[in-house]
Amino acid sequence: MFRDSLQGMVDRLAGGVAGILMGLDGIAVDAYTKPGEEDLDIQTVGMELAHAVGQIRKAAGQLEVGQLRELTLKADKLVVLVTFLTDEYFVACAVRPEASFGKARYLMRLLAPQIQAEL
């Protein structure tokens, strides 16, 4: 259902690897991995992110810094950008470190209202 939207986002990014729409409960709603990038298990990445994101959201609440809207995880071989859609769902985009993070954030901001309307 959301796969085409995720694919459109990932395929428009040079260095885009995968995208996932996931609940904070760790259950994926839909996902897309670019052909040739199947070595990345975006489902597992999403499940692990869901747990970490839940903890970070709790910390943000305790610190009274406001609602968490975006999160970026940057590692040597992969960068994962997370945008929160609702209290229960987020969309994540995995890109290579050489990718344009600004473009990734921009595409995620365009995609967010579209997915929110369909949730």
C-alpha positions in Angstrom: 0.0 0.0 0.0 2.8 2.5 0.9 5.5 0.7 -0.9 5.2 2.9 -4.1 5.6 6.0 -2.0 8.7 4.6 -0.2 10.2 3.5 -3.4 9.7 6.9 -5.0 11.5 8.5 -2.1 14.4 6.1 -2.1 14.9 5.9 -5.8 15.0 9.8 -6.1 18.0 9.8 -3.8 21.5 9.2 -5.1 22.8 6.8 -2.4 19.3 5.9 -1.2 19.2 2.3 0.1 15.8 1.6 1.7 12.7 3.1 3.3 10.3 1.8 5.8 7.0 2.8 7.4 6.8 1.3 10.9 4.9 1.4 14.1 6.6 2.1 17.4 5.6 -1.4 18.4 8.3 -2.7 15.9 5.8 -4.0 13.3 6.5 -2.8 9.8 3.5 -1.5 7.8 5.5 -1.5 4.5 9.1 -1.3 3.3 11.2 -1.0 0.1 14.8 -1.9 -0.5 16.5 -0.7 -3.7 17.6 -3.6 -6.0 21.2 -4.5 -5.4 21.0 -3.4 -1.7 19.3 -6.6 -0.4 22.2 -7.1 2.1 20.5 -4.5 4.3 17.6 -6.1 6.2 15.5 -2.9 6.6 12.9 -4.9 8.6 15.5 -5.7 11.3 16.9 -2.1 11.2 13.3 -0.8 11.7 12.6 -3.1 14.6 15.8 -2.1 16.4 15.0 1.6 15.6 11.5 1.3 17.0 12.9 0.2 20.4 15.6 2.9 20.4 13.2 5.6 19.2 10.7 4.7 22.0 13.4 5.3 24.6 14.6 8.6 23.0 11.0 9.8 22.9 10.6 9.0 26.6 13.9 10.9 27.3 12.7 13.9 25.3 9.5 13.9 27.4 11.4 13.8 30.7 13.6 16.6 29.6 10.6 18.6 28.6 12.1 19.6 25.2 8.9 19.1 23.3 7.8 16.5 20.8 10.4 14.6 18.9 10.0 15.2 15.2 13.1 13.9 13.5 16.1 11.7 14.4 19.3 10.9 12.5 21.5 7.9 13.1 24.8 8.2 11.4 27.2 5.2 11.2 30.3 4.5 9.1 28.4 2.7 6.3 24.8 3.9 6.7 22.8 6.9 7.7 19.2 6.4 8.8 16.8 9.4 8.9 13.6 9.1 10.9 10.6 11.3 10.7 7.7 10.9 13.1 4.2 10.8 11.5 2.0 10.2 14.5 2.4 9.1 18.1 2.5 5.5 16.8 4.2 5.6 13.4 7.4 6.8 11.8 9.0 6.6 8.4 12.7 5.9 8.0 15.0 6.3 5.1 18.4 4.5 4.9 21.1 6.2 2.8 24.8 5.8 2.2 27.0 8.4 4.0 27.8 10.2 0.7 24.1 10.8 0.0 22.5 14.3 0.4 20.9 14.3 3.8 19.2 17.6 3.0 17.5 16.1 0.0 16.5 13.0 2.0 14.9 15.2 4.7 13.2 17.2 2.0 11.7 14.1 0.4 10.6 12.7 3.7 8.9 16.0 4.5 7.0 15.7 1.2 6.1 12.1 1.9 4.9 12.5 5.5 1.6 14.3 4.9 0.8 11.9 2.1 1.3 8.9 4.4 -0.4 10.6 7.3 -3.5 11.1 5.2 -3.6 7.3 4.4 -2.9 6.0 7.9 
